[in-house]
Amino acid sequence: MNANKFEHTHSAHCESGVMSSMLKHYGLNLSEPMVFGLCNALTFAYLPFVKIGGMPLIAYRSLPKSIIKNIQKKLKVKMKLETFSSKEKGQNRLDELLEQGKIVGVQSSVYWLPYFPQEMRFHFNAHNLVVFAKEENEYLISDPVFENSVRCDKAALTKARFAKGIMAPKGLLYYPVDIPKNINLKPIIANSIKKTAKSMLKTPVPIAGLKGIKYLAKSILKLEKKDKRYAKLYLGHIVRMQEEIGTGGAGFRYIYASFLQESSVLFDDDEVLKESSKLMLEVGDKWREFALMIAKSIKSKNDINFKAISDKLLEVCEEESKVYKKMLEFKRSS
Amino acid sequence: MNINNVPQDNSSTYAKNKKAIYALDDDGKVKVVSSSGWNVEEAVTKQALNDLENSAREAYREVKNGNKSPLYYYMFALRMDLQLLAESTGFFKWTIKQDFKPENFAKISDKRLNVYADAMGKTIGDLKVLEDVENECK
């Protein structure tokens, strides 16, 4: 449990990346995709009534903090989560934990982290990172979406931890206090795969799962009547949510394909899971074709063909349904 | 996507950083590859950045012309909107709008100004004057 021996890993997504490297540090070796898949983090949701920076919420993964919550439920890992009423208390507690030799998960706003380049600094409050040591007035940070570990001034991290607004972190710190030995992953994986497939195919509300994708496709058609600048920003926003926000490509579909592949190996090269992984990669490629189509129409001076973009999304949706149906065919052998 | 097809477009919006992308290697294994950027992603990030910069530039003009207080410009310069500024300060939106008027802003208490300064990572002194950005490519 020596903080100096902490190993930074470059990950696609902050929350699954933090959880994976934190568990690895304490002896439980789970890859980022395994954490992501086990925690049912893959999803789709389109919430037109929740606005962030004037744009509707479009999510390709479960709510922030759901991985921290689900990892406890699924693996019986015990995590301690602490939030604070003041900056001083929050900063002192982090220092205290570091002095005890712990590595600590931190929720923060991206905007106030100085090691992020200007081009990536947006007001997003649910960014996760690991603080693994302190040197004088600086924290040593393993930010999973960066290639190497970084340093951050103490005051700046505190500012980022106590940013306000939607999903305000309130100084959140978290760390494992008990990790069970000899976890049998197989039944948990089987269960997670079934649950993800079902929720994508059968969620009764129109805003989530495949229905949510169709709903978004419909909203794209409505852009025809909207102001052109808004329409372009809206389309760009969809792609940003899909690609920009640490997704491992194609709105987490590629990470999930990796999880399915890793699972197929655990289940003695299970054919259904292998095929599902392959299909999921193809779905990812479809999402990227969709993104490319949008990028072209944003740059183009010509009128945007909203129908074509909407149809492309419905095509993606059709492909997605095939993967989830395949996943439901999976029967646990042992 | 095959690892050889993972875009390496050196996107300016990555500012020389790399992101982890999952892709299929030649042995059929999905693994992490570092990507230096993708033109598609760069286009939409730039679009969002340009929109923010335009808002800040417009706000800057408004303040210069004496229609708005510096607070109005700093909100946009910090990539915030009224919603976020209200949440960050705990002030009602309509009271913040009052502070956008130069004549009201001039009379604002230091206590209230301090809350703005704290939320915006600035000093009271910073907030009172419009910064000079003519030489910057804002």
Interface residues (C-beta under 8 A of the other chain):
Chain A: H10 S11 A12 E32 P33 K51 G53 G54 Y111 W112 P117 Q118 E119 M120 R121 F122 H123 V145 F146 E147 K159 A163 K164 G165 I166 A168 K232 L233 G236 H237 V239 R240 E243 E244 G246 G248 G249 A250 Y254 I255 A257 S258 Q261 S277 L281 G284 D285 R288 A291 L292 I294 A295 I298 K299
Chain B: M1 V6 S12 T13 Y14 A15 K16 N17 K18 K19 A20 I21 Y22 A23 L24 K29 V30 K31 V32 S34 W38 N39 V40 E41 A43 V44 T45 Q47 A48 L49 D51 L78 R79 M80 D81 Q83 L84 E87 S88 G90 A119 G121
